[in-house]
Amino acid sequence: MPDLLLELRSEEIPARMQKKAAGDLKRLVTNAIVEAGLTYEGAQEYWTPRRLALDVRGVTARSPDRHEERKGPRTDAPQKAIDGFVRGAGLASIEEAIVRSDAKKGDFYVARIERPGRDAETIIGEAMPAILRDFPWPKSMRWGAASGQKGLDYGGIAGRGSESLRWVRPLQSILCTFGPETEEPVVIAFEIDGIVAGNKTAGHRFHAPEPFAVRRFDDYADKLEKAHVVIDPERRRRMIAHDAANLTFANGLEVVPDEGLVAKTADLVEWPVTLSGAFDESFLAIPEEIIRLTIRENQKCFVTRRMGGDLSNTFVLVSNIEAPDGGAEIVRGNARVVRARLSDAVYFWRTDQEDLPDAAALSASADAFGLDLAKPLDQRMAKLDHLGVTFHAKLGSQGERVQRIRRLARELAPLVGADADLAERAAVLAKADLTTEVVGEFPELQGLIGGKYAALQGEDPAVAVAVADHYKPLGPTDTVPGDPVTIAVALADKLDTLVGFWAIDEKPTGSKDPFALRRAALGVIRLVLENGLKLPLCARTAAGITDTDLLAFFHDRLKVYLRDKGARHDLIDAVLAARLSASHDGSEATGSDDLLAVVRRVEALGELLGSETGQNLLVGTKRAANILAAEEKKGTAIAPTVVVDRFTEREEEALYAAVNEAEAAAIAAVAREDHAGAMAALATLREPVDAFFDAVLVNAEDADVRANRLALLARIRTATLAVADFSKIEG
């Protein structure tokens, strides 16, 4: 089977566009192949800063012949309709059609259309120009002799040169070969804007700029590497990580792991060369997070640390060339910029620890929050409130939000085992670093920098930790705080966000979640579950959440969380759907706002259903539910309560006694949060349920007996609902 090799070589493609562009190329080409009737075994895209490449293996050499019939109008239809049919079917005249008869519709025309297959080279050659002209670059420019001018094009406004090629950077060459592994491939020589596809490419623009011919992908990749171009981005990443590790290890250091930066630097080079430089050790006095971000964001360099220890003053950079001087000048240039950026960072760090020039004007805000204006971080919080920085137009300022979080953190503190005064203090300072110079320069450090400043001004360690970590967890893999004060503030922050946006009807829709509310809900779930907290969300002292829609939103996120942990979706639904009795006096409560209880009940239900007893009980309860549903649909009378005097069989009496006993035991077990005990109570129903169905005819001829037996089945359903809705369980 033939293989297709395609390369589009251009001037430098922005790193942020490369991966998507390569994926788009693969999608567009393979779609065109399939739509034309060809098949292929596999396709892989590749990219560098100056080229997009595609390797398509096992392409059929020719599309199949097609035979189809197209039904036309009746033979007595108006001539206009017949003429339209002739044109649409590609016939020379209506005489080329055949006539068929239908008992209801009479005689009608049918066109027999023969479409011979085409060579794959022809199909690809015809498809490629359109693919390239309509390529979905987010931003592009018109290039080539036909353009008449250059300029950014954000949508193709018609005008002079509107038919010229629109590409992200000037396209320099196109390589397109096709053929089986056992033969010399052919060139699919299509043309676009004067660039004719051939079998030649060029290597690194400095080390090997001369063109050379290639055949198929393996030959192409091998020759490119000899010409100082590594076409596979994954291989470039491995090279960078490996070479950086070796370079630093020789000096007793190790690279601080940064997979994102490895990927970013791999997209900036075609031939990765790792080099090391250094900055003045005095800069190590500022937090390592500031150093890392300064060097990473400004110079795309890696920082290093002593083996398992503190940050070192050595950094690693990735060059795109093997310089004659071994990279000495490249290192010097980078070190000069790193030094300047770190000097700025030191200035920001020191400025944040000094008094604000307008501190005297902040007394009103200081009084409102109980702040001490002798402390730098307190000043920054007072400034945040004084400036009236908006959190959301409908939810007030950041200062107003901090007041809400402050009150909520204090209410939550006893529920999570935290000191209320410390939780309140941490909540007051949690957003203070938003007005600092460091966070202004590096927004990613908000929270963390506040925690460092809190420690520097002598706050209780629990307060400093809470300020630093209150945004956590930021995602499904982020660490979950375990300190009680941090938990209180983190919960307060996330719950305030959720309740606030629900109150103004700004909820996530589809894939859109501009305020990261799904992440906030998952954060609450992880804080509660991974810290083993019993925290009923509907309790006024917990969060003031009374919106059932918001509770349903929590349930949806909980389902996602539990499914990711391996829980069965049907068991989750069964527990959430159950109505749990709050007491024996007939009052009811959902209980589904206690996330920890829900999870433990799901676990206990899973253990029960993993046993033979549980499976048999499920069969019996479903049988009872199905009978009830069928009779309810037919309108059959069901007694409102079970009447013992109407029992005629001992199995009825045994089941009724067992149901009453099991339900009482299950409710009591749920009340003391003994979920395994609740399941064990329900498990006792297995034998009496089986015996009942073996010996008793539910649909007795006597209407009163039948209604009583149906009421007994309803009691089974009610009893199991004390733990879970068994009708939701599969199997």
C-alpha positions in Angstrom: 0.0 0.0 0.0 1.4 3.4 -0.9 2.4 6.1 1.7 1.9 9.8 1.5 4.6 12.3 2.7 3.7 15.9 2.9 5.8 18.8 4.2 4.9 22.6 4.2 8.1 24.6 5.0 7.8 28.3 5.8 9.3 31.0 7.8 8.9 30.7 11.6 5.4 29.7 12.8 4.4 31.0 16.3 4.8 28.3 18.8 1.2 28.6 20.1 0.0 27.7 16.6 2.2 24.8 15.6 0.5 21.8 17.3 -3.0 22.8 16.2 -1.9 23.6 12.7 -0.3 20.2 12.4 -3.5 18.6 13.7 -5.6 20.6 11.2 -3.4 19.5 8.4 -3.8 15.9 9.3 -7.6 16.3 9.7 -8.1 18.1 6.4 -5.9 15.8 4.3 -7.3 12.5 5.8 -10.9 13.8 5.5 -10.3 14.6 1.8 -8.8 11.2 1.2 -11.8 9.4 2.8 -14.4 11.6 1.2 -12.9 10.7 -2.2 -13.4 7.0 -1.5 -9.8 6.2 -0.4 -8.8 4.5 2.8 -5.6 4.7 4.9 -4.1 2.7 7.7 -2.7 5.5 9.9 -1.6 9.1 9.9 0.8 11.0 12.1 1.5 14.8 12.1 4.8 16.5 13.0 5.9 20.1 13.4 8.8 22.4 14.0 9.0 26.2 14.1 9.5 26.2 10.3 7.6 23.2 9.0 4.4 21.1 9.2 4.7 17.5 8.1 2.3 14.6 7.7 3.0 10.9 7.3 0.0 8.9 6.0 0.6 5.2 5.8 -1.3 2.5 3.8 -3.3 4.7 1.4 -5.3 2.8 -1.3 -3.8 3.5 -4.7 -7.2 4.1 -6.4 -10.7 4.9 -5.4 -13.3 2.3 -6.3 -15.6 2.5 -9.3 -19.1 3.7 -8.2 -22.4 2.6 -9.6 -25.5 4.4 -8.5 -29.1 5.0 -9.6 -30.8 8.3 -9.2 -34.6 8.4 -9.2 -36.2 11.1 -11.3 -39.6 12.5 -12.0 -42.6 10.8 -13.5 -42.6 10.4 -17.2 -45.5 12.7 -17.5 -43.9 15.4 -15.3 -43.5 19.0 -16.6 -40.6 19.4 -19.1 -38.9 21.8 -16.7 -38.7 19.1 -14.0 -37.4 16.6 -16.6 -34.7 19.0 -17.9 -33.6 19.7 -14.3 -33.2 15.9 -13.7 -31.1 15.5 -16.8 -28.8 18.3 -15.8 -28.5 17.1 -12.2 -27.7 13.5 -13.2 -25.2 14.5 -15.8 -27.1 13.0 -18.7 -26.9 14.2 -22.3 -30.6 13.7 -22.8 -33.6 12.0 -21.2 -33.1 9.1 -23.6 -30.1 8.0 -21.5 -32.4 7.4 -18.6 -34.5 4.2 -18.1 -38.1 4.0 -17.2 -39.5 2.1 -14.3 -43.0 1.5 -13.1 -44.5 1.7 -9.6 -48.0 0.4 -8.8 -48.9 3.7 -6.9 -46.7 6.3 -8.6 -46.8 5.1 -12.2 -43.9 5.3 -14.6 -40.8 7.4 -13.6 -37.3 8.0 -14.9 -34.1 6.5 -13.4 -30.6 7.6 -14.2 -27.8 5.0 -14.0 -24.6 6.9 -13.1 -21.2 5.3 -13.5 -18.4 7.0 -11.7 -15.0 5.4 -12.5 -12.4 5.4 -9.7 -9.5 7.7 -9.8 -5.8 7.4 -8.9 -4.9 8.6 -5.4 -2.3 10.9 -6.8 -4.9 12.8 -8.8 -7.3 13.0 -5.8 -4.6 14.3 -3.5 -3.2 16.7 -6.1 -6.7 18.2 -6.7 -7.5 18.5 -3.0 -4.3 20.1 -1.7 -4.6 23.6 -3.2 -8.0 24.1 -1.7 -6.8 22.8 1.7 -3.9 25.2 1.7 -5.9 28.2 0.5 -8.6 27.6 3.2 -6.2 26.6 6.0 -7.7 27.6 9.4 -4.9 29.8 10.7 -6.2 32.0 13.6 -4.2 34.9 12.1 -2.5 35.0 8.7 -1.1 37.2 6.0 -1.3 37.2 2.2 1.9 36.3 0.5 3.2 35.6 -3.0 3.5 37.4 -6.3 -0.3 37.5 -6.7 -0.9 39.3 -3.4 0.2 42.8 -4.6 0.7 43.7 -0.9 1.3 42.3 2.5 -0.9 42.7 5.5 -2.7 41.0 8.3 -5.9 39.3 7.2 -8.4 38.5 10.0 -11.1 37.1 7.8 -10.2 37.6 4.2 -11.7 41.0 3.4 -12.0 41.1 -0.4 -9.7 43.5 -2.2 -6.5 43.7 -4.2 -4.7 40.3 -3.9 -7.6 38.5 -2.3 -6.9 35.4 -4.4 -3.3 35.1 -3.2 -2.2 32.5 -0.6 -3.1 33.4 3.0 -0.5 31.8 5.3 0.8 32.5 8.8 4.3 33.2 7.4 5.7 33.1 3.9 5.5 29.6 2.5 8.8 28.5 1.1 8.4 25.0 -0.3 6.0 22.1 -0.5 7.1 18.5 -0.5 4.6 15.8 -1.5 5.6 12.2 -2.4 3.4 9.1 -2.8 4.2 5.5 -3.4 4.7 2.0 -1.9 7.7 1.1 0.1 9.0 -1.2 -2.5 9.0 1.4 -5.3 10.4 4.8 -6.0 7.7 7.2 -4.9 6.2 9.7 -7.3 5.8 13.5 -6.8 2.3 14.9 -6.6 3.2 18.1 -8.3 0.3 20.5 -7.5 0.9 24.2 -7.5 -0.2 27.2 -5.4 0.9 30.8 -5.9 3.9 29.8 -7.9 5.1 27.2 -5.4 5.1 23.7 -7.1 5.2 20.7 -4.8 8.2 18.5 -5.3 10.4 16.0 -3.5 12.9 18.4 -2.0 13.2 20.2 1.4 16.0 22.0 3.2 17.5 21.5 6.6 18.4 23.9 9.4 18.4 27.5 8.0 22.0 28.1 9.4 23.6 24.6 9.5 22.2 23.0 6.4 20.1 25.4 4.2 20.8 23.7 0.9 17.8 21.7 -0.6 18.0 17.9 -0.8 15.7 15.2 -2.2 13.8 12.7 -0.1 11.6 9.7 -0.8 9.3 8.7 2.0 9.0 9.6 5.7 11.7 7.4 7.2 14.2 8.7 4.6 12.9 12.2 5.1 13.2 12.1 8.9 16.7 10.6 8.7 18.0 13.1 6.2 16.5 16.0 8.1 18.3 15.0 11.3 21.5 14.8 9.5 20.7 18.4 8.3 20.2 19.5 12.0 16.4 19.3 12.1 14.5 17.0 14.5 11.0 16.7 12.9 9.4 14.8 15.8 8.4 17.3 18.7 8.3 14.4 21.2 11.9 13.5 20.3 12.9 17.2 20.7 11.3 17.2 24.2 13.2 14.0 25.2 16.4 15.5 23.9 15.9 18.7 25.9 15.0 16.9 29.1 17.9 14.4 28.8 20.6 16.9 27.8 19.5 19.3 30.5 19.6 16.6 33.1 23.1 15.5 32.0 24.4 19.0 31.9 23.3 19.9 35.4 24.2 16.5 36.9 27.8 17.0 36.0 27.8 20.0 38.3 25.9 18.4 41.2 22.6 20.0 40.3 19.2 19.0 38.9 16.7 20.8 36.8 13.5 21.8 38.6 10.9 19.8 36.7 8.8 21.9 34.3 7.1 19.8 31.6 5.3 22.8 30.2 8.6 24.6 29.6 10.1 21.5 28.0 7.2 21.5 25.5 7.4 25.2 24.9 11.1 25.2 24.2 10.8 22.2 22.0 8.4 24.2 19.8 10.9 27.1 19.6 13.8 25.1 18.1 14.5 22.6 15.3 17.9 21.5 16.7 17.9 21.7 20.5 21.2 22.6 22.1 21.3 22.9 25.9 23.6 25.4 27.6 24.0 26.6 31.1 24.5 30.1 32.6 24.5 31.7 36.0 23.2 34.7 37.8 24.5 36.4 41.0 23.8 34.4 44.1 22.5 37.4 45.9 19.3 37.1 44.0 18.6 33.8 45.8 17.5 35.9 48.8 14.0 36.4 47.2 11.5 33.5 47.0 12.4 30.8 44.5 8.9 31.0 42.9 9.7 34.6 41.9 13.0 33.5 40.5 11.5 30.6 38.6 8.8 32.7 37.0 11.1 35.6 36.1 13.5 33.3 34.3 10.8 31.1 32.8 8.5 33.8 31.5 11.1 36.2 30.3 13.8 33.9 28.9 12.2 30.5 28.6 15.0 29.1 30.7 15.1 26.3 33.3 16.1 26.9 36.9 18.2 24.3 38.8 18.6 23.3 42.4 21.2 21.4 44.4 20.3 17.7 44.5 17.2 17.5 46.6 17.9 20.9 48.1 17.5 24.6 47.5 17.5 26.6 44.3 20.9 27.3 42.7 22.1 30.3 40.7 22.6 28.2 37.6 20.0 28.2 34.8 19.7 26.1 31.6 18.7 27.5 28.3 17.9 25.8 24.9 19.5 27.2 21.8 18.6 26.5 18.2 22.2 26.4 16.9 25.6 24.9 17.6 27.6 28.1 17.9 31.2 28.2 16.9 32.2 29.5 20.4 30.3 26.7 22.1 27.4 29.0 23.0 29.4 31.4 25.2 28.0 34.5 23.6 24.5 33.1 23.7 24.9 32.4 27.4 26.3 35.8 28.1 23.3 37.5 26.3 20.8 35.4 28.3 22.6 36.0 31.6 22.5 39.7 31.0 18.7 39.7 30.5 18.2 37.3 33.4 20.1 39.7 35.7 18.0 42.7 34.6 14.8 40.8 35.1 15.8 39.5 38.5 16.8 43.1 39.5 13.2 44.1 38.7 11.9 41.2 40.8 14.1 42.2 43.8 12.7 45.7 43.5 9.1 44.5 43.5 9.8 42.2 46.5 11.4 45.0 48.6 8.8 47.6 47.6 6.0 45.3 48.8 7.5 45.2 52.3 7.7 48.9 52.6 4.9 51.3 53.8 2.5 52.6 51.2 2.9 56.4 50.5 -0.8 56.9 51.1 -1.2 54.6 54.1 -2.6 57.5 56.2 -5.7 57.7 53.8 -6.6 54.0 54.5 -7.8 54.3 58.1 -11.5 53.8 57.3 -10.8 50.6 55.4 -8.4 49.5 58.2 -11.2 50.0 60.8 -13.7 48.1 58.7 -11.5 45.0 58.6 -9.6 45.4 61.9 -6.3 45.9 60.1 -3.0 47.1 61.6 -1.6 49.7 59.3 1.8 49.2 60.8 2.0 46.0 58.8 2.7 46.0 55.1 0.2 43.2 54.1 -2.6 44.9 56.2 -1.9 48.1 54.3 -2.3 46.2 51.0 -5.7 44.9 52.1 -6.8 48.3 53.2 -5.7 49.6 49.8 -7.7 46.9 48.0 -10.8 48.0 49.9 -10.1 51.7 49.6 -9.7 51.5 45.8 -13.1 49.8 45.5 -11.6 47.2 43.1 -14.6 45.5 41.4 -15.0 41.7 41.8 -18.1 41.6 39.7 -20.5 44.3 38.7 -23.4 42.4 40.3 -21.5 41.1 43.3 -19.7 44.2 44.5 -16.1 45.0 45.2 -13.2 42.8 46.3 -13.5 44.4 49.7 -17.2 43.5 50.0 -16.3 40.0 48.9 -13.6 39.7 51.6 -16.2 40.7 54.2 -18.5 37.8 53.1 -15.6 35.3 53.1 -14.5 36.6 56.5 -17.9 35.9 58.0 -18.3 32.6 56.3 -14.8 31.4 57.3 -15.7 32.2 60.9 -18.9 30.2 60.7 -17.2 27.2 59.0 -14.2 27.1 61.4 -15.9 25.1 64.2 -17.3 22.7 61.6 -13.8 21.8 60.3 -12.0 22.0 63.6 -10.3 25.4 63.0 -9.8 28.3 65.4 -12.4 30.9 64.4 -10.2 33.9 65.1 -7.3 32.6 63.0 -9.7 31.6 60.2 -11.2 35.1 60.2 -7.8 36.8 60.2 -6.6 34.6 57.3 -9.7 35.4 55.3 -9.1 39.1 55.8 -5.6 38.9 54.5 -6.3 36.3 51.8 -6.8 38.7 48.9 -4.4 41.4 50.1 -1.6 40.5 47.8 -3.7 41.4 44.8 -2.4 45.0 45.2 1.3 43.9 45.6 4.0 44.7 43.0 5.0 41.0 42.7 1.4 39.8 42.0 1.0 42.6 39.6 4.0 41.3 37.6 3.2 37.6 38.2 -0.6 37.0 38.7 0.2 33.3 39.0 1.7 33.9 42.4 -1.4 35.3 44.1 -2.0 33.6 47.4 1.5 32.2 47.6 3.1 35.7 47.8 0.5 36.8 50.3 1.4 33.8 52.5 5.1 34.7 52.4 4.3 38.4 53.3 2.1 37.2 56.1 4.9 35.1 57.6 7.3 38.0 57.2 5.1 40.3 59.3 4.7 37.8 62.1 1.3 36.2 61.5 0.4 32.9 63.1 1.9 30.1 60.9 -1.6 28.8 60.3 -2.7 32.1 59.0 0.3 32.4 56.6 -0.4 28.9 55.3 -4.1 29.6 54.8 -3.4 32.8 52.9 -0.9 30.9 50.6 -3.1 27.9 50.0 -6.7 29.2 50.1 -7.1 28.9 46.3 -6.3 25.2 46.4 -7.2 22.8 45.0 -7.0 24.4 41.6 -7.8 21.2 39.7 -8.2 17.4 39.9 -4.5 16.8 40.4 -3.7 19.8 42.7 -2.9 19.1 46.3 -5.7 19.5 48.9 -5.0 21.6 52.0 -5.2 19.7 55.2 -4.7 22.4 57.8 -8.1 23.3 59.4 -7.7 27.1 59.1 -6.8 26.7 55.4 -9.8 24.4 54.9 -12.1 27.0 56.4 -10.9 29.8 54.2 -10.6 27.7 51.1 -14.2 26.5 51.5 -15.5 30.0 52.3 -13.8 31.4 49.2 -15.2 28.8 46.9 -18.7 28.7 48.4 -19.0 32.5 48.2 -18.1 32.3 44.6 -20.7 29.6 43.8 -23.5 31.1 45.9 -22.9 34.5 44.5 -22.9 33.6 40.8 -25.9 31.3 41.3 -27.7 34.3 42.9 -27.1 36.4 39.8 -27.9 33.5 37.5 -24.4 33.4 36.0 -24.2 29.6 35.7 -22.0 27.4 33.5 -23.6 26.5 30.2 -22.4 23.7 28.0 -18.6 24.0 27.7 -18.6 27.6 28.8 -17.6 28.3 32.4 -16.0 31.8 32.4 -15.9 32.1 36.2 -14.5 28.5 36.7 -17.5 27.5 38.8 -17.0 23.8 38.0 -13.5 24.0 39.3 -14.8 25.8 42.5 -17.4 23.0 43.0 -14.8 20.3 42.5 -12.6 22.1 45.0 -15.3 22.1 47.6 -15.9 18.4 47.0 -12.2 17.5 47.3 -11.8 19.6 50.4 -14.7 17.9 52.1 -14.1 14.3 51.0 -10.3 14.1 51.1 -10.4 15.6 54.6 -13.2 13.4 55.8 -15.5 16.4 56.7 -19.2 16.1 57.6 -20.4 19.3 56.2 -24.1 19.5 55.2 -24.2 22.2 52.5 -27.8 23.1 53.1 -27.1 24.0 56.7 -27.3 27.8 57.1 -24.2 27.8 59.3 -22.3 25.9 56.7 -22.9 28.0 53.6 -26.4 29.3 53.4 -27.0 27.2 50.3 -30.7 26.6 49.8 -30.8 26.6 46.0 -31.7 23.1 44.9 -30.3 23.8 41.4 -26.9 24.6 43.0 -27.1 21.4 45.0 -27.8 19.5 41.8 -24.7 21.1 40.3 -22.7 19.8 43.2 -24.2 16.4 42.6 -23.1 16.5 38.9 -19.5 17.4 39.9 -19.6 14.7 42.6 -20.6 12.1 40.0 -17.7 13.1 37.8 -15.3 13.0 40.8 -16.5 9.5 41.9 -16.5 8.1 38.3 -12.9 9.2 38.0 -12.3 7.3 41.2 -13.9 4.1 39.7 -17.3 4.3 41.3 -20.3 3.0 39.3 -22.5 5.7 38.0 -25.7 3.8 38.7 -24.8 3.4 42.4 -24.2 7.1 42.7 -27.5 7.9 41.1 -29.2 5.4 43.4 -27.9 7.0 46.5 -28.5 10.5 45.4 -32.1 9.7 44.4 -33.0 8.1 47.7 -35.2 9.9 50.2 -33.7 9.4 53.6 -35.9 9.4 56.7 -34.7 11.9 59.2 -36.6 10.4 62.1 -39.5 8.1 62.9 -42.0 10.8 63.1 -42.6 11.0 59.4 -40.4 14.0 58.6 -38.0 13.5 55.7 -34.7 15.0 54.5 -32.7 14.3 51.4 -29.4 13.8 53.1 -27.7 14.3 49.7 -26.1 17.6 50.8 -23.8 15.7 53.1 -21.2 14.7 50.4 -19.2 12.5 52.7 -22.2 10.5 53.7 -23.2 10.1 50.0 -19.7 8.8 49.2 -19.7 6.3 52.1 -23.2 5.1 51.2 -22.1 4.5 47.6 -19.1 2.5 48.9 -21.3 0.4 51.2 -23.9 -0.2 48.5 -21.1 -1.3 46.2 -19.9 -3.8 48.8 -23.5 -5.1 49.3 -24.1 -5.6 45.6 -20.8 -7.3 45.3 -22.1 -10.2 47.3 -24.6 -13.0 46.3 -27.0 -11.7 48.9 -26.9 -8.2 47.5 -27.5 -9.4 43.9 -30.5 -11.6 45.0 -31.9 -8.7 47.0 -31.6 -6.5 44.0 -33.5 -9.0 41.8 -36.3 -9.2 44.4 -36.6 -5.5 45.0 -36.7 -4.8 41.2 -39.3 -7.5 40.8 -41.4 -5.8 43.4 -40.9 -2.4 41.8 -41.8 -3.7 38.3 -45.0 -5.2 39.6 -45.9 -2.0 41.4 -45.1 0.1 38.3 -47.2 -2.1 36.1 -50.2 -2.1 38.4 -50.0 1.6 39.0 -50.0 2.2 35.3 -53.1 0.1 34.9 -54.8 2.0 37.8 -55.0 -1.1 40.0 -56.1 -0.2 43.6 -53.2 -0.3 46.1 -54.0 -0.1 49.8 -52.7 3.0 51.5 -51.3 0.9 54.3 -50.7 -2.8 55.0 -53.5 -4.5 56.9 -52.1 -7.5 58.8 -55.6 -9.1 59.2 -55.7 -9.5 55.4 -52.7 -11.8 55.3 -53.6 -15.3 54.2 -50.1 -16.7 53.9 -47.3 -17.0 56.5 -44.8 -15.7 53.9 -46.8 -12.4 53.9 -46.5 -12.1 57.7 -42.8 -13.0 57.6 -42.0 -10.4 54.9 -44.0 -7.6 56.7 -42.2 -8.2 59.9 -38.8 -8.4 58.1 -39.5 -5.1 56.3 -40.4 -3.2 59.4 -37.4 -4.5 61.3 -35.0 -3.9 58.4 -36.3 -0.4 57.7 -36.0 0.6 61.4 -32.5 -0.8 61.6 -31.4 0.9 58.4 -32.8 4.3 59.5 -31.0 4.0 62.8 -27.8 2.9 61.1 -28.0 5.9 58.7 -28.6 8.2 61.6 -25.4 7.1 63.3 -23.6 7.1 59.9 -23.1 3.4 60.0 -23.6 2.9 56.2 -22.3 -0.7 56.2 -24.8 -1.5 59.0 -27.6 0.1 56.9 -26.8 -2.2 54.0 -26.6 -5.2 56.3 -30.0 -4.4 57.6 -31.4 -4.4 54.1 -29.6 -7.6 53.3 -31.8 -9.4 55.8 -34.7 -8.9 53.4 -33.3 -11.3 50.8 -34.7 -14.5 52.2 -38.2 -13.3 53.1 -38.5 -11.5 49.7 -37.5 -14.6 47.8 -39.9 -16.8 50.0 -42.8 -14.3 49.3 -42.4 -14.4 45.5 -42.0 -18.2 45.6 -45.2 -18.9 47.6 -47.5 -15.9 47.2 -49.6 -14.8 44.1 -49.6 -11.0 44.2 -52.5 -10.5 41.8 -55.0 -12.5 43.9 -58.6 -12.7 42.7 -59.8 -11.0 45.9 -59.4 -7.3 45.3 -58.8 -6.4 48.9 -56.1 -9.1 49.3 -54.5 -8.0 46.0 -54.4 -4.3 47.1 -52.9 -5.4 50.5 -50.2 -7.4 48.8 -49.3 -4.5 46.5 -49.1 -2.3 49.6 -46.6 -4.8 51.0 -44.5 -4.5 47.9 -44.7 -0.7 48.3 -43.3 -1.2 51.8 -40.3 -3.0 50.3 -39.7 0.0 48.1 -40.0 2.4 51.0 -37.7 0.4 53.2 -34.9 0.2 50.6 -35.2 4.0 49.9 -33.9 4.5 53.4 -30.5 3.8 51.8 -30.8 3.9 48.0 -33.2 3.9 45.1 -32.7 0.3 43.9 -34.6 1.1 40.6 -31.6 3.2 39.5 -29.2 0.2 39.8 -28.4 -1.7 36.7 -28.4 -5.5 36.6 
